[in-house]
Amino acid sequence: MGRCVSRDVKDLIVKLEKEGNSIAKVSRIAGISWSTCKSILKKFSSTGTTENQYNNAGWLKWTPKDSRSLTRMLEEDRTASTKSIIDKFQTWNPNRLSRSTIYRRLKRLGLVRRALRKSVIIRAQNMKKRRRWAKERLRWKIADWHNHVFSDEMSVQIGKDKRVYVWRTSDEKDRPHLVPKKPRSKNISVMVWGSITSKGKGILLPVDGNINSQKYYQLLQDGLLPILDWYFPDGDGVFCPGQRHLSYFHRNPRVVRAASH
């Protein structure tokens, strides 16, 4: 009850009551309900303070061995639910620590249940290309990007997103055993391709199957050229292909001609 009341107001309530004022009058002066004033005064009478008291008995029972055992349990099964971990630890630990104490210790160890990161498979040569592309534009200003058109494709799935959660610390997000390969999904999916500029969005086009150089050329004809003509009639638009399509962009002369239209 007194938890939502500031410390200054609590001190004022205690001061007014010591001056001989009734609880009703204290309530009117402080602008707090009668029941809240009564609870604050009752707490002050029994504990000598208006601050909330927390039970730390669980922390007094906790030992370094408990921390090691809890960490070992999580390493055996990173996907275990919070309930199963706490139940297993309570069965093993003779002190029968409370669930809240165990959960607080998990957080203090930096272990939190987080969704598995999606694995992104990039070949070494593409990593070098992306790094080189980023370094060349590292010191660009916002105005330098105004005439650029960016494109990419994505898969839109219809169905339940079955996320898997694991226990890990914040610096373990890229550990190989915590970034599994993407499982095959039975959901219905639709692949789309689109583009965007600082002046507006482009055309969203459906893609049938995987993208190859011929399909990519057709996407540029149907989705890129109209955007370049619309947003950049002076011909100063610059196309930035998705990093996954750089091979199509450089290898196929038709694609190069379409992008440099």
N, C-alpha and C positions, 0 to 999 in steps of 0.2 A: 504493500500500500504506500509506504513512504518512499519506495524505490524511485518513483517518478518525480519526487519533490526535491528541489535543490537543497544543498547543505545550508545555504544562508536562510532559506525559509524555515528549515527544521530548527536552526538555532534561534530564530525569531519566535517560533512557537514555544520552545522551552523557556525563553526569557519572559515572554508574556505570562506563561503559566506560573513562573516563580514570583512574578509581581502580584499574584493573587487574582488574576482574571479567570473567569470561568471558561470552560472549553468552548461554549457557544460564542463568547465574545472573542476568544482567540481565533476561532474559525472565521468570524466576520472580518477581523483585522487582517489576517493573513491571506484571506481569499481562498481558503482550503476547506474541504468538507469536514463536518464534525467528526465523522468516523475516522478519517485520515489523521486528523489532529490527535484524536484519542489513541490511535495506534502508535504514533510517533512518541507521544508522552509515555505510553506504556513501555515501549522499548527502551526509552531513556531511563525510566525508573528501574528496570530490571538489569540493564547492562551498563548504564552510565554513559552511553553514547547513542547517537542517532544514526550512526553508520551501519550498513548491513554487515552482518557477520557471516563468514563462510566457514564451512567445516573442512578442515585440511587434514583430518585424521588419515585419509587414504594416502596422502603424500608421506606421512610419517612412517607408514608401513612399507612403502616402496623401497626396493633395494636395487643396486646396479645389476644384480643377477636377474631381476625381473625385467629390466630393460633389454638385456641380452636375449632372454628367452622370448620376449615379445617380438623382437626383431627377427629372431630365427624362425618363429612361426610364420611370419609374413614372407620371409624369403622362400619358405617351402611352398607356399601357395599365394602368389601375388593377387590372384583374382578372388580370394575368399571374401565373403561379405563381412560387414562390420559385426553383425550379430554372431556369426560363426566363430570369428576370431575371439570375441569377448567371451563367448560361452566356453571355448576351448581353453582359454587362459584361466578363467575362473575355476574350471575343473582341475587344472594342473596346480594352480597356486593355493597353498594351504591357508593363506590369510583371507581368502574370499574377498578380494577388493571389489568395490562397487563398479558398476558398468561405467559410470561417469568418470571415475578415476582412471580407468583403463583408457577410455576414449581421449581424455585430456593428455595422458602420457603419449598416446599415438601422435597427437598433434604436436606435442612438445618435441618429439623425435623427428618431426618434419615429415611424417608419413601421412599422406592424405589419399583417399580414394579418388583417382582421376581417370577420365576417359582415355582409352588408348589412342595415341596419335596415329593418324593415317600414314601408312608408309608411302614414301615418295621415292621411286626408283629412278635415279639419274645416272647416266653413263659418265665415265671420267671425262671424255672429250666434251660432252655437253656442259659439265661443271666448269671446265676451263672457258668455254664460250660465254657462259652466263657471267662468270667472274670478270672476264675481259670487257664484256658489254657494260657491266655496272661500273667498273673503274673508269671507263672512258667518259661516263656521264656523271661521275661522282660530284663534281662541283657545278653542275648545271643549276641555274636559277629557275624559279617557277615559270617565268616568261619563256624560257627556252623550250618548255613542253607544250605550249599553247597550240602549236600547229601539228602535234603528233596524234596519230590514230593508233589505239591499242586494240588488239583482238585476242580472243581465246575461246576455247570451247569447254563445255561442262556437261556432265550427265545428270539429268533430273530423274530421280527415282520416285516411284509411287509404291508406298508400302511402309512397313514399320522399320524404323532405324534401330537396329539391334546393336547398341553400343556395349562395349566390354570395358569394365572398370578394373583398374589395378592399383595396388598400394605402391606408391613411389614418392620420392622426395622431388623437389622442384628441379634439381640438377640431374635427374635421371631420365628426363623426357626423351632423350635420343639414344638411350641404351638399346642395342639390337634386340635383346630378348624381351624388351617392353614395347617394341614397334613391330608387331607381327605382319606377315604378308597379308595383303587384302584378300579376304575370303570371297568366293564366288557368291553373288547375291541372286536370289530367285525373284527379286522384285522386278516389276516392269520399269524399264528405264528408257529415256529419250535423250539422245545427244543433240545439243544445239550449239551453234556458233554465233558469236556476236562481237560488236566493236563499240568503242566509246572514245570520245574526245573531250577536251575541256569545254567545247561549245555545245555538246549534247551527246545523246546516245545514238547508236547505229541501228542496223536492222538485225533482228534475231532470226536465224535461219536453222531449220532442222537438218540434221546430218544422218544419212542412212549408212550405218556400219562405221568401220574405221576410216580415218582420213588418210588418203594418199595424195600424191602430187596432182592427179587429175581432178579429184574432188576439191582439193585446196584451190586450184586454179578457178574452178567454177564458183566456189564461195567468194573469191575475190571479185569475180565478174559481177555476181549478183548482190553481194553485201558490201564490198569495199568501194568500188568505183562510184556508185550513187552517193555514198557518204562524202567522198572526196569532192565530187562536183557540187554537192549541196553546201557543205560547210566551208570549203576552200575553193571558191570559184576562180581565184587568181592562180591556182595551181601551186600554192606553197605548202600544201599538206604533205606530211611525212608519215609513212606507214611503218609501224613497229610490229612485226609479226610475233606471235607467241613463241617463246623459247623452244617449245617442242617442235615448232614448224620451221626452224631455221634451216634444216637440211632441205626441205622442199623449196624454201625460198631461194637458196643459193644454187641448188642443182638444176632446177627446171627453168629454162630461159623464158617459157611462157608465163610462169609465175612472176618472174622479175619484171617482165614487160607490163603485166597487169598491175603490179604494185607501183610501178613508176609512171603510171599513166597520168 
